[in-house]
């Protein structure tokens, strides 16, 4: 019997990861924004709202607090005017709701750790409840052409480009690249982590072997040419449930 070939690896989801000086303070703040804490372990937590997730690591004593605001990510939303009104009482709004090119509106807010989130939505709107649709980490790169060449090796194609800003996508997962100093950490949910690991081996960017974790995942991590860390994880429980024969 001819074996059935394994399906090609795909990227499922992505979540920006950032350092926080006080985990409880951070979780309380994002609770005000409607994010629920779905995981909280030793020095690590995940918050989610409407399927959009953010990952937090507790800063070590040696970590230097940020001296300036950092762009954590871009969030596409529905009912942006309603969401803006919902977030106004937090006092975290950094730029007001304003019209942007292309018929969209956007605003930004800053969390207690000086991470900026940009929220963007289209008009017209109905009276439905605002929901978060997608999130894309914004990654600083020192050289845009070099960055695009690297991410092309990872299977990302250019979806949009304007000046020193570019969006690259693979399997509906997008990364926003802008020319600036610094680096980020992003978590990406995937399928078939073994095949993806083998696909990325020739890039020379891998910084870990493919390993199983204590929380039922299997993954690895790599760095791009500018120090940004990309964490790739496969949910083993989901894979097993998908491959179970029908009763």
C-alpha positions as CSV (number, residue, x, y, z in Angstrom):
1,X,0.0,0.0,0.0
2,X,1.4,3.3,-1.0
3,X,1.9,5.6,2.0
4,X,-0.1,8.8,1.9
5,X,2.4,11.8,1.7
6,X,2.4,14.2,4.6
7,X,0.6,17.5,3.9
8,X,2.8,20.6,3.3
9,X,3.5,22.7,6.4
10,X,1.3,25.8,6.8
11,X,1.4,28.8,9.2
12,X,-1.8,28.9,11.2
13,X,-1.6,31.9,13.6
14,X,0.8,34.5,14.8
15,X,1.2,36.3,18.2
16,X,3.6,39.1,19.1
17,X,5.6,38.5,22.2
18,X,6.9,41.3,24.5
19,X,8.6,41.7,27.8
20,X,6.7,43.1,30.8
21,X,8.1,44.6,34.0
22,X,5.1,43.5,36.1
23,X,3.0,40.6,34.8
24,X,0.0,41.1,37.0
25,X,-0.1,44.8,36.0
26,X,0.1,43.9,32.4
27,X,-2.7,41.2,32.6
28,X,-4.9,43.7,34.5
29,X,-4.4,46.3,31.8
30,X,-5.2,44.0,28.9
31,X,-8.2,42.8,30.9
32,X,-9.5,46.4,30.6
33,X,-9.1,46.0,26.8
34,X,-11.3,42.9,26.8
35,X,-8.4,40.3,26.6
36,X,-8.9,37.2,28.7
37,X,-5.8,35.5,30.2
38,X,-5.8,32.0,28.6
39,X,-2.5,30.9,30.0
40,X,-0.4,32.1,32.9
41,X,2.7,30.1,33.9
42,X,6.1,30.9,35.4
43,X,7.2,34.1,33.8
44,X,4.9,33.7,30.8
45,X,1.3,34.5,29.9
46,X,-1.1,34.6,26.9
47,X,-4.0,36.9,26.6
48,X,-6.7,36.6,23.9
49,X,-9.7,38.5,22.5
50,X,-11.8,37.4,19.5
51,X,-9.1,34.9,18.5
52,X,-6.3,37.5,18.6
53,X,-3.5,36.6,21.0
54,X,-0.6,38.4,22.7
55,X,2.3,36.7,24.5
56,X,4.1,38.2,27.5
57,X,7.4,37.2,29.2
58,X,8.3,38.6,32.6
59,X,11.4,40.8,32.3
60,X,14.5,39.6,34.2
61,X,16.3,41.8,36.6
62,X,19.0,42.3,33.9
63,X,16.5,43.6,31.3
64,X,16.7,47.3,30.7
65,X,13.2,49.0,30.7
66,X,12.4,50.6,27.4
67,X,13.3,54.3,27.1
68,X,10.9,54.9,24.2
69,X,7.6,53.6,22.8
70,X,7.8,50.3,20.7
71,X,5.4,49.2,18.1
72,X,4.1,45.9,19.2
73,X,1.6,45.2,16.3
74,X,-1.2,46.2,14.0
75,X,-4.7,44.9,14.8
76,X,-7.6,44.8,12.2
77,X,-11.0,45.3,13.9
78,X,-14.7,45.7,13.1
79,X,-16.7,48.6,14.6
80,X,-13.6,50.6,15.2
81,X,-15.5,53.7,16.5
82,X,-17.2,51.5,19.1
83,X,-13.9,50.0,20.1
84,X,-12.3,53.4,20.4
85,X,-15.1,54.6,22.8
86,X,-14.6,51.3,24.7
87,X,-10.9,52.0,25.2
88,X,-11.1,55.8,25.9
89,X,-11.7,55.3,29.7
90,X,-8.4,53.4,30.0
91,X,-6.4,56.6,29.5
92,X,-4.0,54.6,27.2
93,X,-5.0,56.2,23.9
94,X,-1.9,57.8,22.3
95,X,-3.4,59.0,19.0
96,X,-7.2,59.7,18.4
97,X,-9.4,58.0,15.9
98,X,-8.5,59.5,12.5
99,X,-9.3,58.8,8.9
100,X,-6.5,57.1,6.9
101,X,-5.9,56.6,3.2
102,X,-8.0,53.8,1.7
103,X,-11.2,54.6,3.5
104,X,-10.1,53.3,6.9
105,X,-9.9,54.8,10.4
106,X,-7.2,54.1,13.0
107,X,-6.0,54.9,16.5
108,X,-3.2,53.7,18.7
109,X,-2.8,53.1,22.4
110,X,0.2,52.4,24.7
111,X,0.3,49.8,27.4
112,X,2.2,50.2,30.8
113,X,5.3,48.7,29.2
114,X,5.4,51.3,26.4
115,X,4.2,48.9,23.8
116,X,2.1,50.5,21.1
117,X,-0.8,48.8,19.4
118,X,-2.3,50.3,16.2
119,X,-6.0,49.5,15.6
120,X,-7.5,49.9,12.2
121,X,-11.0,49.4,10.7
122,X,-13.1,50.2,7.7
123,X,-16.2,52.2,7.2
124,X,-19.2,52.2,7.0
125,X,-20.2,50.3,10.2
126,X,-23.3,48.9,11.7
127,X,-24.3,48.6,15.4
128,X,-22.7,45.2,15.8
129,X,-20.3,44.4,18.6
130,X,-16.7,45.3,17.8
131,X,-14.4,42.3,17.3
132,X,-10.7,41.9,16.6
133,X,-10.1,40.2,13.3
134,X,-6.3,39.8,12.9
135,X,-3.0,40.9,14.3
136,X,0.3,41.5,12.6
137,X,3.6,42.1,14.5
138,X,5.6,45.1,13.3
139,X,9.3,44.2,13.0
140,X,12.1,46.7,12.8
141,X,14.8,45.8,10.2
142,X,18.1,47.5,9.5
143,X,18.0,46.9,5.7
144,X,14.7,46.4,4.0
145,X,16.0,44.7,0.8
146,X,18.1,42.2,2.9
147,X,15.0,41.5,5.1
148,X,12.8,40.8,2.1
149,X,15.4,38.4,0.7
150,X,15.5,36.6,4.0
151,X,11.8,36.3,4.5
152,X,11.4,35.1,0.9
153,X,13.5,32.1,1.9
154,X,10.9,31.4,4.6
155,X,8.1,31.4,2.0
156,X,6.8,35.0,2.6
157,X,5.8,37.1,-0.4
158,X,5.4,40.8,-0.6
159,X,1.7,41.8,-0.1
160,X,2.2,45.6,0.1
161,X,5.1,48.1,0.0
162,X,5.3,51.8,0.5
163,X,8.6,53.6,1.2
164,X,10.3,52.1,4.2
165,X,7.3,49.9,5.1
166,X,6.4,46.5,3.7
167,X,4.0,43.7,4.5
168,X,5.0,40.1,3.8
169,X,2.6,37.2,3.9
170,X,2.5,33.4,4.0
171,X,-0.6,31.2,4.4
172,X,-2.6,34.3,5.6
173,X,0.0,35.1,8.3
174,X,1.4,38.6,7.8
175,X,4.5,40.4,9.2
176,X,4.9,44.2,9.0
177,X,8.5,45.3,8.3
178,X,9.7,48.8,8.8
179,X,13.2,50.3,8.7
180,X,14.3,51.0,12.3
181,X,16.8,49.7,15.0
182,X,15.9,47.0,17.5
183,X,14.4,43.5,17.3
184,X,11.2,41.6,18.3
185,X,9.9,38.2,19.3
186,X,7.0,36.7,17.4
187,X,5.2,33.4,18.0
188,X,3.7,31.6,15.0
189,X,1.4,28.6,15.2
190,X,2.0,26.1,12.4
191,X,1.1,22.7,11.1
192,X,3.6,19.9,10.3
193,X,6.5,21.4,12.3
194,X,8.8,18.6,11.2
195,X,8.5,19.4,7.5
196,X,8.8,23.2,8.2
197,X,11.9,22.6,10.3
198,X,13.5,20.7,7.4
199,X,12.4,23.4,5.0
200,X,14.1,26.1,7.0
201,X,17.4,24.2,7.8
202,X,19.2,25.4,4.7
203,X,18.7,29.1,5.6
204,X,21.2,28.8,8.5
205,X,18.9,30.8,10.6
206,X,17.8,28.1,13.0
207,X,18.8,28.6,16.7
208,X,17.3,25.5,18.2
209,X,16.5,21.9,17.3
210,X,12.9,20.7,16.9
211,X,11.7,20.0,20.4
212,X,8.6,19.0,22.2
213,X,7.4,21.2,25.1
214,X,5.8,20.4,28.4
215,X,2.5,22.0,27.4
216,X,1.9,19.7,24.4
217,X,3.5,21.6,21.6
218,X,6.4,20.9,19.3
219,X,8.5,23.6,17.7
220,X,11.8,25.5,17.1
221,X,13.0,29.0,16.8
222,X,15.2,31.1,14.4
223,X,16.4,34.6,14.1
224,X,16.3,36.9,11.1
225,X,19.4,39.0,10.0
226,X,18.5,41.8,12.4
227,X,18.0,39.7,15.6
228,X,14.2,39.3,15.5
229,X,13.2,35.9,17.0
230,X,10.5,33.8,15.3
231,X,9.1,31.0,17.4
232,X,7.3,28.2,15.4
233,X,5.0,25.9,17.4
234,X,2.7,23.0,16.5
235,X,-0.2,22.1,18.8
236,X,0.3,18.3,19.1
237,X,-3.2,17.7,20.6
238,X,-4.8,19.4,17.6
239,X,-2.7,17.3,15.2
240,X,-3.7,14.1,16.9
241,X,-7.4,15.0,16.9
242,X,-7.2,15.8,13.2
243,X,-5.6,12.4,12.3
244,X,-7.9,10.2,14.5
245,X,-10.1,7.9,12.3
246,X,-13.8,8.6,12.2
247,X,-15.9,6.4,14.4
